[in-house]
Amino acid sequence: MWRWRIAGMGGAVLVASAVAAAAFGPRGEAGSEPAAPARTAGNEEKPAPVSGLVRIPAGKFERGDHHGFVDPKHGSDELPVRTVRLDAFFIGINDITTREYCEFLNSALKQRAIEVRGGGVYLAGGKDLLAETREMSPHSRIGFDGKVFAVLDNKADHPMVCVRWHGAVAFCNWLSRQKGLPPCYDMSKWECDFNKSGFRLPTEAEWEYAARGGQDNPYWNFPWGDQADSTRANWPESENPYRAGPLPWTTPVGFFNGRLYRKSDFGWPGPQESFQAGNGLNGYGLNDMAGNVWQWCTDLYERSYYAYCPDTNPPGPAQGSPMPDGNQCRVMRGGNWFNGEYGHSRVSNRDPSYFRGPQDPNHPFYHIGFRVVVPIDAESRPVIKPTPVQRVRPDDSGQADRPRPEAKGPGGRKAPRGKAPRGKEERPDGNGRDEENNRPPMGEQRPQSRPPDQSGDREAMAARPGQSPGGARSGFQLKSPVVSESGTLPREYTGDGRGISPPLQWSGAPEGTRSYALIMHHVAPDGIKWYWVLYNIPPDITSLPKDVRNVGVLGNNSINRDPGYAPPHSKGPGAKKYTLTIYALSAPPRITLPAAEVNREVLLGAMKGLVLASAELNVTYTREFDSETTR
């Protein structure tokens, strides 16, 4: 049996620590109430295989973003909103703790199923890293002396971190065997059998359904409501007493349960003598479904999966969207203590594990953990296989015909600039960056932001009153003294000449213009390239000289990722069209990223809701092509 662990003064339940007592003997000072029983197809009650799990009833819900939340770096992977039906399952009340994972490691080591190489834990003879010990990572809470694994730093009841997806899967299979259940994963292929009722990681759909806690009218932004309450979760805005000392700044599982705590009882690293935790439990009584650590899901991350996934028990895609390194990644849900506004903890938020922090893809795994699920009577379900990937056009999602709610940010207030709803669903390419507004502590540097999406400027910008369908406003014009509309850009302003920026002039800006922004892009066969991103141009400036300096703020370009103008130098023969677009804005865009990380997509996202008018100048350039033309 797994047991509740009792800690603190007066017998207050601090954490619900699920311990595999069948293998190691019972632990804890008191037992828990049994989880609610499930009913089988024969209407017989079926208890949870262990305590510390809660039954999630079968039902339907509308999966996806209900709040019009759009982040410049996150694409539209939470759309379309669609109804999904799930069969009943059990899910862990808490994330798996360091103690629990350490017990698994010692059991597996005794069985010679795992080995330690260079401080990393692997399957015996395997190549996939399961978890890191302190020898491999200073952030790990697991030590190994060559004979036994041990919990370090008094973090036994904190969520397990520095664990990879393969390590979470290995734990699930081990636990299934301990409890006499069929293992769900084939670890030679790392494939999941969804028709086995053993322990496994939740699917994305199961995770979100459970995280919503049965709340569907209205659909909330967080597990407890729409208010971004920093007392209810361990995320960057929280001031809880565990956000001090060495990283990682996790809290014990179940810490945010509405209780008053004292330092004398828990010895946290912060200076607070006491801390009143908010109640972060959701309607199903689940802890830490927002913040603390990301939680692994079984699914591969595929950007457009919501557009074609099955309506019943969606298992995830057969293949994932390629990340910048060409590899596929698994999905993380739930947010974390480390980065992003509110730790990325909106209930609908989904992220691939490639994007974790400033050192992506090599950022520490000190903010990723997992919890387990057990499906009920999975053997009696129709055969479930991962969904073959389908190509999805932007308008295939149905979002163009679906009314969207007024964009609201966390806390139910009007969405910040750059987070308004889209008119059409954007479809970033497979190399997109899928980390939201990443705000690392302690001044760490951010990684390079992602390449652009595949939508044009007009599709990406919300239309404003007085604009034409193309996005231009009558009277607002962009010209250049060196090239006319559809004319040939002089060689001086290309990669075959001096490579300096061309002079520009604009006029007819609407009343209320408080700032300008400029983007130069080219639609290539392999996606949109951007050559010039310039923003925060003062409203009293209506022209730019050639080779402009010290005006506005320069973003990067897709050619060399450096800030500044990249002269056209496209591959292949024939004329290429380049579009310069000037935007008249009602206010300067609010961008928190360093300028060197501001690409076309980031700027377009930050300008949403601010564009009063836009004007274009299309130019062409033809290179002399020979066998040495490779750029």
ABEGO torsion letter per residue (X at the ends): XBBBBBBEBGGBBABBBBBBAAAAEBBEABBBBBBBBBBBAAGBBBBBABBGBBBBBBEBBBBEBAAGBBBAAAEAAAOBBBBBBBBBBBBBABBBBAAAAAAAAAAAAAAGABBBBGGBBBBBGBABBABBBAAABAABABBBAGABBBBBGGAAABBBBGBBAAAAAAAAAAAAAAAGBBBABBAAAGBBBAABBBBBBBBAAAAAAAAAGGBAOBBBABAAEABBBAAABBBAABABAABBEBOBBBBBBGABAGBBBBAAAAGBABABABBBBBBABBAAGBBGABEGBBBBBABBBBAAAAAABBABGBAEBABBBBBAAGBBBBBBBGEBAABEBGGGABAABBBBAABAEAAOAABBAAABBBBBBBBBGAAABBBBBBBBBBBBBAAAAGAAABBBBBBBBBGGBBBBBGABBBABBBBBBAABBABBBBBBBGGBBBBBBBBBBABBAAAABBBBBGBBAAGBBBGBBBBBAABBBGBBBBAAABAABAGBBBBBBBBGBBBGBABBBBBBBBBBAAEBBBABBBBGBBAABABBBBGBBGBEBBBBBAAAGBBEBBBBABBEBEBBBBBBBBBBBABBBBBABBAAABBAAAAAAAABGABABBBBBBBBBBBBBBAABAX
